[in-house]
Amino acid sequence: MAMVKTILLAAVTLLGLASLAAADTGTATFYTPPYVREYLLSHLVGSYGLVRAACGRRYSVTCTGRTNLGVLQPCRGSVVVTIVDYCPAGCAGTIDLSQEAFAIIADPNAGKVQIEYHQ
């Protein structure tokens, strides 16, 4: 029985590590209202084809750290957002979150944070 528990624990650990390895890294910023749809949404930076394929998909975004000295510990957690559009010119992050979504993962005073994200 102890052997079965050990094998199960090892399998669960490996599955957890596999899900962590699947996450992409980048930075997140935020934009302010007005919004066209629900408030937990996002714009994605990347090639037009990549963003077009991602539109309508939901991504989990987790704050992993700061990008500046303004707020030393900005992270608050994770949020699931829906990609709705290509990030407009001048975006400073990988994902441009709605203000409300950003406030869930980090202190808005930080302005920009390091993230992990995955579908």
The first five atom37 places (N, CA, C, CB, O) and aatype in JSON, in Angstrom:
{
  "aatype": [12, 0, 12, 19, 11, 16, 9, 10, 10, 0, 0, 19, 16, 10, 10, 7, 10, 0, 15, 10, 0, 0, 0, 3, 16, 7, 16, 0, 16, 13, 18, 16, 14, 14, 18, 19, 1, 6, 18, 10, 10, 15, 8, 10, 19, 7, 15, 18, 7, 10, 19, 1, 0, 0, 4, 7, 1, 1, 18, 15, 19, 16, 4, 16, 7, 1, 16, 2, 10, 7, 19, 10, 5, 14, 4, 1, 7, 15, 19, 19, 19, 16, 9, 19, 3, 18, 4, 14, 0, 7, 4, 0, 7, 16, 9, 3, 10, 15, 5, 6, 0, 13, 0, 9, 9, 0, 3, 14, 2, 0, 7, 11, 19, 5, 9, 6, 18, 8, 5],
  "atom_mask": [
    [1, 1, 1, 1, 1],
    [1, 1, 1, 1, 1],
    [1, 1, 1, 1, 1],
    [1, 1, 1, 1, 1],
    [1, 1, 1, 1, 1],
    [1, 1, 1, 1, 1],
    [1, 1, 1, 1, 1],
    [1, 1, 1, 1, 1],
    [1, 1, 1, 1, 1],
    [1, 1, 1, 1, 1],
    [1, 1, 1, 1, 1],
    [1, 1, 1, 1, 1],
    [1, 1, 1, 1, 1],
    [1, 1, 1, 1, 1],
    [1, 1, 1, 1, 1],
    [1, 1, 1, 0, 1],
    [1, 1, 1, 1, 1],
    [1, 1, 1, 1, 1],
    [1, 1, 1, 1, 1],
    [1, 1, 1, 1, 1],
    [1, 1, 1, 1, 1],
    [1, 1, 1, 1, 1],
    [1, 1, 1, 1, 1],
    [1, 1, 1, 1, 1],
    [1, 1, 1, 1, 1],
    [1, 1, 1, 0, 1],
    [1, 1, 1, 1, 1],
    [1, 1, 1, 1, 1],
    [1, 1, 1, 1, 1],
    [1, 1, 1, 1, 1],
    [1, 1, 1, 1, 1],
    [1, 1, 1, 1, 1],
    [1, 1, 1, 1, 1],
    [1, 1, 1, 1, 1],
    [1, 1, 1, 1, 1],
    [1, 1, 1, 1, 1],
    [1, 1, 1, 1, 1],
    [1, 1, 1, 1, 1],
    [1, 1, 1, 1, 1],
    [1, 1, 1, 1, 1],
    [1, 1, 1, 1, 1],
    [1, 1, 1, 1, 1],
    [1, 1, 1, 1, 1],
    [1, 1, 1, 1, 1],
    [1, 1, 1, 1, 1],
    [1, 1, 1, 0, 1],
    [1, 1, 1, 1, 1],
    [1, 1, 1, 1, 1],
    [1, 1, 1, 0, 1],
    [1, 1, 1, 1, 1],
    [1, 1, 1, 1, 1],
    [1, 1, 1, 1, 1],
    [1, 1, 1, 1, 1],
    [1, 1, 1, 1, 1],
    [1, 1, 1, 1, 1],
    [1, 1, 1, 0, 1],
    [1, 1, 1, 1, 1],
    [1, 1, 1, 1, 1],
    [1, 1, 1, 1, 1],
    [1, 1, 1, 1, 1],
    [1, 1, 1, 1, 1],
    [1, 1, 1, 1, 1],
    [1, 1, 1, 1, 1],
    [1, 1, 1, 1, 1],
    [1, 1, 1, 0, 1],
    [1, 1, 1, 1, 1],
    [1, 1, 1, 1, 1],
    [1, 1, 1, 1, 1],
    [1, 1, 1, 1, 1],
    [1, 1, 1, 0, 1],
    [1, 1, 1, 1, 1],
    [1, 1, 1, 1, 1],
    [1, 1, 1, 1, 1],
    [1, 1, 1, 1, 1],
    [1, 1, 1, 1, 1],
    [1, 1, 1, 1, 1],
    [1, 1, 1, 0, 1],
    [1, 1, 1, 1, 1],
    [1, 1, 1, 1, 1],
    [1, 1, 1, 1, 1],
    [1, 1, 1, 1, 1],
    [1, 1, 1, 1, 1],
    [1, 1, 1, 1, 1],
    [1, 1, 1, 1, 1],
    [1, 1, 1, 1, 1],
    [1, 1, 1, 1, 1],
    [1, 1, 1, 1, 1],
    [1, 1, 1, 1, 1],
    [1, 1, 1, 1, 1],
    [1, 1, 1, 0, 1],
    [1, 1, 1, 1, 1],
    [1, 1, 1, 1, 1],
    [1, 1, 1, 0, 1],
    [1, 1, 1, 1, 1],
    [1, 1, 1, 1, 1],
    [1, 1, 1, 1, 1],
    [1, 1, 1, 1, 1],
    [1, 1, 1, 1, 1],
    [1, 1, 1, 1, 1],
    [1, 1, 1, 1, 1],
    [1, 1, 1, 1, 1],
    [1, 1, 1, 1, 1],
    [1, 1, 1, 1, 1],
    [1, 1, 1, 1, 1],
    [1, 1, 1, 1, 1],
    [1, 1, 1, 1, 1],
    [1, 1, 1, 1, 1],
    [1, 1, 1, 1, 1],
    [1, 1, 1, 1, 1],
    [1, 1, 1, 1, 1],
    [1, 1, 1, 0, 1],
    [1, 1, 1, 1, 1],
    [1, 1, 1, 1, 1],
    [1, 1, 1, 1, 1],
    [1, 1, 1, 1, 1],
    [1, 1, 1, 1, 1],
    [1, 1, 1, 1, 1],
    [1, 1, 1, 1, 1],
    [1, 1, 1, 1, 1]
  ],
  "atom_positions": [
    [[0.82, -1.2, 0.0], [0.0, 0.0, 0.0], [0.87, 1.27, 0.0], [-0.94, -0.01, 1.22], [0.56, 2.25, -0.68]],
    [[1.95, 1.23, 0.76], [2.85, 2.39, 0.81], [3.46, 2.65, -0.56], [3.96, 2.18, 1.86], [3.68, 3.8, -0.93]],
    [[3.75, 1.58, -1.31], [4.32, 1.71, -2.65], [3.34, 2.41, -3.59], [4.71, 0.34, -3.21], [3.75, 3.24, -4.4]],
    [[2.05, 2.07, -3.49], [1.01, 2.68, -4.33], [0.91, 4.17, -4.01], [-0.36, 1.99, -4.11], [0.81, 4.99, -4.92]],
    [[0.93, 4.52, -2.72], [0.86, 5.93, -2.32], [2.06, 6.71, -2.86], [0.8, 6.05, -0.79], [1.92, 7.84, -3.32]],
    [[3.25, 6.1, -2.8], [4.46, 6.74, -3.3], [4.36, 6.99, -4.81], [5.7, 5.89, -2.97], [4.72, 8.06, -5.29]],
    [[3.88, 5.98, -5.54], [3.73, 6.12, -6.99], [2.7, 7.19, -7.33], [3.33, 4.78, -7.62], [2.92, 7.99, -8.23]],
    [[1.57, 7.2, -6.61], [0.55, 8.23, -6.84], [1.09, 9.61, -6.55], [-0.68, 7.96, -5.97], [0.84, 10.55, -7.32]],
    [[1.82, 9.76, -5.46], [2.39, 11.06, -5.12], [3.37, 11.52, -6.2], [3.1, 10.99, -3.75], [3.38, 12.69, -6.57]],
    [[4.19, 10.6, -6.7], [5.14, 10.94, -7.76], [4.4, 11.35, -9.03], [6.09, 9.75, -8.06], [4.82, 12.29, -9.71]],
    [[3.31, 10.65, -9.37], [2.54, 10.98, -10.57], [1.9, 12.35, -10.45], [1.46, 9.92, -10.82], [1.93, 13.14, -11.4]],
    [[1.33, 12.64, -9.28], [0.7, 13.96, -9.07], [1.75, 15.06, -9.15], [-0.03, 14.01, -7.7], [1.49, 16.12, -9.73]],
    [[2.91, 14.83, -8.58], [4.0, 15.82, -8.62], [4.43, 16.07, -10.06], [5.2, 15.35, -7.79], [4.61, 17.22, -10.46]],
    [[4.6, 15.0, -10.84], [4.99, 15.17, -12.24], [3.94, 15.91, -13.04], [5.27, 13.83, -12.87], [4.27, 16.75, -13.87]],
    [[2.66, 15.61, -12.8], [1.6, 16.34, -13.5], [1.62, 17.81, -13.15], [0.22, 15.74, -13.15], [1.43, 18.67, -14.01]],
    [[1.85, 18.12, -11.89], [1.94, 19.51, -11.47], [3.1, 20.23, -12.13], [0.0, 0.0, 0.0], [2.96, 21.38, -12.56]],
    [[4.23, 19.58, -12.21], [5.4, 20.18, -12.87], [5.15, 20.36, -14.36], [6.64, 19.32, -12.65], [5.6, 21.34, -14.95]],
    [[4.46, 19.42, -14.98], [4.17, 19.53, -16.41], [3.29, 20.73, -16.68], [3.49, 18.26, -16.92], [3.48, 21.42, -17.68]],
    [[2.32, 21.0, -15.8], [1.45, 22.16, -16.03], [2.22, 23.46, -15.83], [0.23, 22.12, -15.09], [1.94, 24.45, -16.5]],
    [[3.2, 23.47, -14.91], [4.01, 24.66, -14.72], [4.91, 24.9, -15.93], [4.86, 24.54, -13.45], [5.12, 26.04, -16.34]],
    [[5.42, 23.83, -16.5], [6.31, 23.95, -17.65], [5.57, 24.47, -18.88], [6.96, 22.61, -17.96], [6.18, 25.05, -19.77]],
    [[4.27, 24.26, -18.94], [3.48, 24.67, -20.1], [3.17, 26.16, -20.1], [2.2, 23.88, -20.14], [2.7, 26.69, -21.11]],
    [[3.41, 26.84, -19.0], [3.09, 28.26, -18.92], [4.12, 29.09, -19.68], [3.02, 28.71, -17.46], [5.32, 28.81, -19.65]],
    [[3.62, 30.12, -20.38], [4.5, 31.09, -21.03], [4.76, 32.22, -20.05], [3.88, 31.62, -22.37], [3.98, 32.43, -19.12]],
    [[5.84, 32.95, -20.25], [6.15, 34.08, -19.39], [6.14, 35.37, -20.19], [7.51, 33.89, -18.7], [6.31, 35.36, -21.41]],
    [[5.94, 36.48, -19.5], [5.92, 37.78, -20.15], [5.63, 38.85, -19.13], [0.0, 0.0, 0.0], [5.97, 38.72, -17.96]],
    [[5.0, 39.92, -19.6], [4.62, 41.01, -18.71], [3.17, 41.4, -18.97], [5.56, 42.23, -18.89], [2.64, 41.19, -20.06]],
    [[2.56, 41.97, -17.95], [1.18, 42.45, -18.08], [1.1, 43.92, -17.72], [0.22, 41.62, -17.2], [1.76, 44.39, -16.79]],
    [[0.28, 44.63, -18.46], [-0.07, 46.02, -18.18], [-1.59, 46.07, -18.15], [0.55, 47.01, -19.27], [-2.24, 45.03, -18.23]],
    [[-2.17, 47.27, -18.02], [-3.64, 47.35, -18.04], [-4.11, 48.59, -18.78], [-4.19, 47.35, -16.63], [-3.38, 49.57, -18.93]],
    [[-5.35, 48.53, -19.22], [-5.99, 49.67, -19.86], [-7.28, 49.97, -19.12], [-6.26, 49.4, -21.37], [-7.79, 49.12, -18.37]],
    [[-7.8, 51.16, -19.32], [-8.96, 51.62, -18.55], [-10.23, 51.64, -19.4], [-8.69, 53.01, -17.98], [-10.16, 51.6, -20.63]],
    [[-11.39, 51.7, -18.74], [-12.67, 51.72, -19.48], [-12.72, 52.88, -20.45], [-13.86, 51.8, -18.51], [-11.94, 53.82, -20.31]],
    [[-13.6, 52.86, -21.42], [-14.76, 51.97, -21.54], [-14.39, 50.62, -22.16], [-15.84, 52.63, -22.38], [-13.48, 50.53, -22.99]],
    [[-15.11, 49.59, -21.75], [-14.95, 48.25, -22.3], [-16.18, 47.9, -23.11], [-14.72, 47.21, -21.18], [-17.29, 48.35, -22.82]],
    [[-15.97, 47.09, -24.13], [-17.07, 46.67, -24.99], [-17.82, 45.51, -24.36], [-16.55, 46.29, -26.38], [-19.04, 45.41, -24.5]],
    [[-17.1, 44.62, -23.68], [-17.7, 43.4, -23.13], [-17.46, 43.3, -21.64], [-17.14, 42.17, -23.82], [-17.26, 44.31, -20.96]],
    [[-17.5, 42.05, -21.14], [-17.26, 41.8, -19.72], [-15.92, 42.4, -19.29], [-17.29, 40.3, -19.42], [-15.07, 42.69, -20.13]],
    [[-15.74, 42.57, -18.0], [-14.56, 43.31, -17.55], [-13.31, 42.48, -17.36], [-14.87, 43.98, -16.28], [-12.23, 43.05, -17.24]],
    [[-13.39, 41.15, -17.34], [-12.18, 40.33, -17.23], [-11.74, 39.91, -18.62], [-12.42, 39.09, -16.32], [-11.93, 38.77, -19.04]],
    [[-11.14, 40.86, -19.32], [-10.72, 40.61, -20.69], [-9.33, 41.16, -20.92], [-11.7, 41.22, -21.68], [-8.75, 41.8, -20.05]],
    [[-8.82, 40.9, -22.11], [-7.42, 41.23, -22.36], [-7.14, 41.43, -23.83], [-6.53, 40.17, -21.8], [-7.85, 40.9, -24.69]],
    [[-6.1, 42.17, -24.11], [-5.54, 42.3, -25.46], [-4.19, 41.57, -25.45], [-5.38, 43.82, -25.89], [-3.46, 41.62, -24.46]],
    [[-3.88, 40.9, -26.53], [-2.65, 40.12, -26.62], [-1.69, 40.78, -27.6], [-2.95, 38.67, -27.04], [-2.11, 41.25, -28.66]],
    [[-0.42, 40.8, -27.26], [0.61, 41.33, -28.14], [1.19, 40.16, -28.92], [1.73, 42.09, -27.34], [1.45, 39.09, -28.36]],
    [[1.41, 40.35, -30.21], [2.01, 39.3, -31.03], [1.62, 39.51, -32.48], [0.0, 0.0, 0.0], [1.04, 40.52, -32.85]],
    [[1.97, 38.53, -33.28], [1.63, 38.64, -34.7], [0.12, 38.58, -34.87], [2.31, 37.52, -35.52], [-0.59, 38.02, -34.03]],
    [[-0.38, 39.17, -35.95], [-1.82, 39.21, -36.2], [-2.42, 37.8, -36.22], [-2.1, 39.92, -37.53], [-3.5, 37.58, -35.67]],
    [[-1.73, 36.85, -36.84], [-2.24, 35.48, -36.93], [-2.36, 34.82, -35.57], [0.0, 0.0, 0.0], [-3.34, 34.14, -35.29]],
    [[-1.35, 35.04, -34.71], [-1.36, 34.48, -33.37], [-2.52, 35.03, -32.57], [-0.04, 34.76, -32.65], [-3.25, 34.28, -31.93]],
    [[-2.69, 36.34, -32.6], [-3.74, 36.98, -31.82], [-5.12, 36.59, -32.36], [-3.58, 38.5, -31.84], [-6.04, 36.34, -31.58]],
    [[-5.25, 36.54, -33.66], [-6.54, 36.15, -34.26], [-6.93, 34.74, -33.79], [-6.46, 36.2, -35.81], [-8.09, 34.5, -33.48]],
    [[-5.96, 33.83, -33.74], [-6.23, 32.46, -33.28], [-6.58, 32.44, -31.8], [-5.01, 31.57, -33.55], [-7.35, 31.57, -31.36]],
    [[-6.04, 33.37, -31.01], [-6.28, 33.4, -29.57], [-7.58, 34.09, -29.18], [-5.13, 34.08, -28.87], [-8.09, 33.86, -28.09]],
    [[-8.13, 34.93, -30.05], [-9.35, 35.67, -29.71], [-10.47, 34.73, -29.31], [-9.79, 36.54, -30.89], [-10.73, 33.72, -29.96]],
    [[-11.12, 35.08, -28.23], [-12.22, 34.29, -27.7], [-11.77, 33.21, -26.74], [0.0, 0.0, 0.0], [-12.6, 32.62, -26.04]],
    [[-10.48, 32.93, -26.69], [-9.97, 31.91, -25.78], [-9.73, 32.51, -24.41], [-8.68, 31.29, -26.33], [-9.48, 33.71, -24.26]],
    [[-9.8, 31.66, -23.42], [-9.58, 32.08, -22.03], [-8.18, 31.68, -21.6], [-10.65, 31.45, -21.08], [-7.72, 30.58, -21.89]],
    [[-7.51, 32.58, -20.9], [-6.17, 32.34, -20.41], [-6.1, 32.63, -18.91], [-5.15, 33.2, -21.17], [-6.71, 33.58, -18.42]],
    [[-5.35, 31.81, -18.21], [-5.07, 32.05, -16.81], [-3.79, 32.88, -16.75], [-4.92, 30.71, -16.0], [-2.78, 32.53, -17.37]],
    [[-3.83, 33.98, -16.02], [-2.69, 34.89, -15.91], [-2.33, 35.01, -14.43], [-3.02, 36.3, -16.54], [-3.19, 35.31, -13.6]],
    [[-1.06, 34.77, -14.11], [-0.59, 34.82, -12.72], [0.57, 35.8, -12.6], [-0.17, 33.42, -12.23], [1.54, 35.72, -13.36]],
    [[0.48, 36.7, -11.66], [1.58, 37.62, -11.38], [2.71, 36.83, -10.73], [1.12, 38.81, -10.46], [2.48, 36.06, -9.8]],
    [[3.95, 37.04, -11.23], [5.11, 36.34, -10.66], [6.16, 37.28, -10.09], [5.74, 35.48, -11.72], [7.07, 36.83, -9.4]],
    [[6.03, 38.58, -10.36], [7.03, 39.49, -9.8], [6.93, 40.89, -10.35], [0.0, 0.0, 0.0], [6.14, 41.17, -11.25]],
    [[7.74, 41.75, -9.82], [7.74, 43.16, -10.21], [8.62, 43.41, -11.41], [8.2, 44.03, -9.05], [9.48, 42.59, -11.74]],
    [[8.4, 44.54, -12.07], [9.25, 44.95, -13.19], [9.94, 46.27, -12.9], [8.42, 45.05, -14.47], [10.75, 46.73, -13.7]],
    [[9.62, 46.9, -11.77], [10.22, 48.19, -11.44], [10.32, 48.32, -9.92], [9.38, 49.36, -12.04], [9.91, 47.42, -9.19]],
    [[10.86, 49.42, -9.46], [11.06, 49.63, -8.03], [9.89, 50.33, -7.35], [12.31, 50.42, -7.8], [9.93, 50.58, -6.15]],
    [[8.85, 50.65, -8.1], [7.72, 51.4, -7.54], [6.96, 50.65, -6.47], [0.0, 0.0, 0.0], [6.7, 51.21, -5.4]],
    [[6.59, 49.42, -6.73], [5.88, 48.59, -5.75], [6.71, 47.32, -5.58], [4.39, 48.26, -6.22], [6.85, 46.53, -6.52]],
    [[7.25, 47.14, -4.39], [8.19, 46.04, -4.18], [7.57, 44.66, -4.21], [8.88, 46.22, -2.89], [8.21, 43.7, -4.65]],
    [[6.32, 44.53, -3.75], [5.63, 43.24, -3.77], [4.24, 43.43, -4.37], [5.54, 42.64, -2.33], [3.25, 43.48, -3.64]],
    [[4.15, 43.54, -5.69], [2.88, 43.87, -6.32], [1.9, 42.7, -6.47], [3.14, 44.44, -7.66], [0.7, 42.93, -6.62]],
    [[2.39, 41.48, -6.43], [1.55, 40.33, -6.78], [0.45, 40.04, -5.77], [2.4, 39.11, -6.94], [0.65, 40.13, -4.56]],
    [[-0.74, 39.69, -6.32], [-1.9, 39.34, -5.51], [-2.46, 37.97, -5.86], [-2.98, 40.38, -5.67], [-3.15, 37.36, -5.04]],
    [[-2.18, 37.46, -7.07], [-2.72, 36.16, -7.43], [-2.89, 35.96, -8.92], [0.0, 0.0, 0.0], [-2.08, 36.42, -9.72]],
    [[-3.98, 35.25, -9.27], [-4.26, 34.86, -10.66], [-5.66, 35.27, -11.07], [-4.08, 33.36, -10.84], [-6.52, 35.51, -10.23]],
    [[-5.86, 35.34, -12.39], [-7.18, 35.65, -12.94], [-7.31, 34.93, -14.27], [-7.39, 37.2, -13.1], [-6.31, 34.69, -14.96]],
    [[-8.53, 34.58, -14.64], [-8.79, 34.01, -15.96], [-9.45, 35.09, -16.8], [-9.69, 32.72, -15.87], [-10.45, 35.68, -16.39]],
    [[-8.87, 35.36, -17.98], [-9.39, 36.42, -18.86], [-9.7, 35.85, -20.24], [-8.36, 37.58, -18.98], [-9.22, 34.78, -20.61]],
    [[-10.5, 36.57, -20.99], [-10.82, 36.23, -22.36], [-10.09, 37.2, -23.28], [-12.36, 36.25, -22.62], [-10.21, 38.41, -23.12]],
    [[-9.35, 36.67, -24.25], [-8.66, 37.52, -25.22], [-9.71, 38.06, -26.19], [-7.52, 36.73, -25.99], [-10.46, 37.28, -26.79]],
    [[-9.77, 39.38, -26.35], [-10.8, 39.98, -27.2], [-10.24, 40.75, -28.4], [-11.65, 40.9, -26.38], [-10.99, 41.07, -29.32]],
    [[-8.94, 41.04, -28.38], [-8.44, 41.89, -29.46], [-6.92, 41.88, -29.46], [-8.96, 43.33, -29.32], [-6.27, 41.39, -28.54]],
    [[-6.38, 42.45, -30.52], [-4.95, 42.7, -30.66], [-4.62, 43.94, -29.83], [-4.54, 42.89, -32.17], [-5.39, 44.9, -29.82]],
    [[-3.5, 43.92, -29.17], [-3.1, 45.07, -28.35], [-2.78, 46.25, -29.27], [-1.89, 44.71, -27.46], [-2.02, 46.1, -30.22]],
    [[-3.34, 47.43, -28.97], [-3.08, 48.6, -29.82], [-1.62, 49.01, -29.8], [-3.95, 49.76, -29.38], [-0.86, 48.61, -28.91]],
    [[-1.23, 49.81, -30.77], [0.15, 50.3, -30.85], [0.55, 50.96, -29.54], [0.31, 51.29, -32.03], [-0.24, 51.69, -28.94]],
    [[1.76, 50.7, -29.12], [2.26, 51.32, -27.9], [2.11, 50.45, -26.66], [0.0, 0.0, 0.0], [2.48, 50.88, -25.57]],
    [[1.56, 49.25, -26.8], [1.44, 48.36, -25.65], [2.82, 48.09, -25.06], [0.74, 47.04, -26.04], [3.78, 47.87, -25.79]],
    [[2.89, 48.09, -23.76], [4.17, 47.88, -23.09], [4.29, 46.48, -22.49], [4.37, 48.92, -22.02], [5.31, 46.17, -21.86]],
    [[3.28, 45.62, -22.67], [3.33, 44.29, -22.08], [2.95, 43.2, -23.06], [0.0, 0.0, 0.0], [2.5, 43.49, -24.17]],
    [[3.14, 41.96, -22.65], [2.75, 40.81, -23.46], [1.23, 40.72, -23.52], [3.35, 39.51, -22.89], [0.65, 40.44, -24.57]],
    [[0.59, 40.96, -22.37], [-0.87, 40.96, -22.28], [-1.3, 42.27, -21.63], [-1.39, 39.72, -21.45], [-0.77, 42.66, -20.59]],
    [[-2.24, 42.93, -22.26], [-2.79, 44.2, -21.75], [-4.15, 43.87, -21.14], [-2.92, 45.29, -22.89], [-5.13, 43.7, -21.86]],
    [[-4.21, 43.78, -19.82], [-5.42, 43.37, -19.11], [-6.36, 44.55, -18.88], [-5.06, 42.73, -17.78], [-5.93, 45.7, -18.87]],
    [[-7.64, 44.24, -18.7], [-8.55, 45.29, -18.23], [-8.07, 45.72, -16.85], [-10.06, 44.79, -18.2], [-7.39, 44.96, -16.16]],
    [[-8.42, 46.92, -16.45], [-7.98, 47.44, -15.15], [-8.44, 46.53, -14.01], [-8.52, 48.88, -14.94], [-7.7, 46.31, -13.06]],
    [[-9.65, 46.01, -14.11], [-10.19, 45.15, -13.06], [-9.45, 43.82, -12.98], [-11.69, 44.89, -13.29], [-9.18, 43.32, -11.89]],
    [[-9.11, 43.25, -14.13], [-8.37, 41.99, -14.14], [-6.96, 42.18, -13.58], [-8.29, 41.42, -15.58], [-6.48, 41.35, -12.81]],
    [[-6.31, 43.28, -13.95], [-4.97, 43.57, -13.43], [-5.01, 43.71, -11.91], [-4.4, 44.86, -14.08], [-4.13, 43.21, -11.22]],
    [[-6.03, 44.4, -11.4], [-6.14, 44.62, -9.95], [-6.31, 43.31, -9.18], [-7.32, 45.55, -9.66], [-6.0, 43.25, -7.99]],
    [[-6.8, 42.27, -9.85], [-6.92, 40.96, -9.2], [-5.55, 40.3, -9.06], [-7.87, 40.04, -10.0], [-5.28, 39.67, -8.04]],
    [[-4.69, 40.45, -10.06], [-3.39, 39.78, -10.0], [-2.3, 40.62, -9.35], [-2.95, 39.4, -11.38], [-1.32, 40.08, -8.84]],
    [[-2.46, 41.97, -9.37], [-1.38, 42.82, -8.85], [-1.9, 44.19, -8.44], [-0.28, 42.98, -9.9], [-3.0, 44.6, -8.83]],
    [[-1.11, 44.87, -7.66], [-1.4, 46.25, -7.27], [-1.31, 47.13, -8.52], [-0.4, 46.74, -6.15], [-0.26, 47.18, -9.15]],
    [[-2.4, 47.82, -8.88], [-2.38, 48.68, -10.08], [-1.3, 49.76, -10.04], [-3.72, 49.33, -10.25], [-0.87, 50.24, -11.09]],
    [[-0.85, 50.16, -8.85], [0.21, 51.16, -8.76], [1.52, 50.67, -9.37], [0.43, 51.54, -7.3], [2.39, 51.48, -9.69]],
    [[1.67, 49.35, -9.52], [2.88, 48.8, -10.14], [2.91, 49.13, -11.63], [2.95, 47.27, -9.93], [3.98, 49.32, -12.2]],
    [[1.73, 49.18, -12.27], [1.67, 49.53, -13.69], [2.01, 48.41, -14.64], [0.0, 0.0, 0.0], [1.35, 48.24, -15.67]],
    [[3.04, 47.62, -14.31], [3.48, 46.52, -15.17], [4.12, 45.47, -14.26], [4.49, 47.01, -16.29], [4.9, 45.8, -13.37]],
    [[3.77, 44.19, -14.5], [4.32, 43.11, -13.69], [4.74, 41.94, -14.56], [3.3, 42.65, -12.66], [4.3, 41.8, -15.7]],
    [[5.59, 41.1, -14.01], [5.97, 39.85, -14.67], [4.84, 38.85, -14.45], [7.34, 39.3, -14.12], [4.21, 38.82, -13.4]],
    [[4.6, 38.02, -15.48], [3.5, 37.06, -15.41], [3.89, 35.71, -16.01], [2.28, 37.61, -16.12], [4.87, 35.58, -16.74]],
    [[3.08, 34.72, -15.66], [3.01, 33.46, -16.37], [1.58, 33.35, -16.86], [3.42, 32.23, -15.46], [0.65, 33.77, -16.17]],
    [[1.4, 32.8, -18.06], [0.04, 32.66, -18.58], [-0.07, 31.4, -19.41], [-0.37, 33.9, -19.41], [0.88, 30.97, -20.06]],
    [[-1.25, 30.81, -19.38], [-1.51, 29.62, -20.2], [-3.01, 29.5, -20.45], [-0.97, 28.33, -19.51], [-3.84, 30.03, -19.71]],
    [[-3.32, 28.78, -21.51], [-4.72, 28.59, -21.89], [-5.34, 27.53, -21.01], [-4.86, 28.21, -23.38], [-6.52, 27.22, -21.16]]
  ]
}
